[in-house]
Amino acid sequence: MSARDSNESDVDCPDEEERHTIARRLFTYSSQALTAAVPVDRIMVSHPGFKDILASCDRVFQLSREFSTQQGVVVSGPTGSGKTALIRYFRSSLPRSNLFESGHGALAVRLSKRPTVGQLVGGLLRQIRYPFPNVSAQTLGVKRNVLIDALKQKGTRLLFVDEAHHLLLQTRMRIRTEEGNNVTDCLRELMDEVPLGIALFGGEELADLTGVDLHLASRISARHLLQSFEAGSMWQGFVRAFVRQSKGMDLSLLAEKDEAMRMQKATAGNLRAFKRLVTEAVLIAAEGGFAQIGVEHLRTAFDRVYGKHASLGNPYAE
């Protein structure tokens, strides 16, 4: 599949933790070290759980415009389990097609902690390059109609909603004022009127979508849980696949069974924590002129990422 043209998206904005990490690395490491580590940071391993969710999203993408029955998927899981990475991978790997405008086949938004319809509509209008994306209470109705017409015209088939567990606030805070004023009402309208498939990605509490919106839940059939890896063969297979994709820095140490298990202990099988620790080790190794990471690099990386007084204790100091 050819890569889709890049498209600025709310989902691609780094969170506060990532911004601090990037700023620190720019201060600490040379440009040569950063050059060596960037390809490692971009490695994507399509493990079985990842493949299942991709297949489910492919199905929704294909069918959303073909049938009158609404199509959708919910993916829940702990932070750092790879949900946002999966969204980015899906969007970047869409093949070109005459069924949708390039870069607009699948869109993605990240919800704030207190999401509003105006934020959702404005964010999507910015993605489709609408010249007047700002939404006020007075223009909301008009802009919603503009958005629906634009998505129809561009052939958009799937909308990813990241951090979708924030939709629970609608129920908990009892902020529903009237029908049509909630984000979930707007999502249902997009599903029905465009028509559009919806993929909700969020924390584990999102698994019970009926607690968010019963009507939206009835439109979304597929449910997936993306979890961190337990110690075992699945984790070892993931680490080996990651190591094979590193073409510059030699990561072969990680593929050894004992080291893979120690890495699982260090990261609790969390994919974001794994990539952060390995990337840091690559930075340290490259800064020292090494072409292969060693235990000493992982030891230093753990201290830098988590601090020398981390409650877990540095497993590479043993």
Buried (B, 14 or more C-beta within 10 A) or exposed (E): EEEBEEBEBBBBEEEEEEEEBEEEBEEBBEEEBBEBBEBBBEBBBEBEBBEBBBEBBEBBBBBBBEEEEBBBBBBBBBBBBBBBBBBBBBBBEBEBEEEBBBBBBBBBBBBBEEBBBBBBBBBBBBBBEBEEBEBEEEBBEEBBEBBBEBBBEBBBBBBBBBBBBBBBBBBEEEEEEEEEBBBBBBBBBBBEBBBBBBBBBBBBEBBEBEBBBEEBBEBBBBBBBBBBBEBEEBBBBBBBBBBEEBEBBBBBBBBBEEBBBBBBEBBBBBBBBBBBBBBBBBBBBBBEEBEEBBBBBBBBBBBBBBEEEEEEBBBBEE
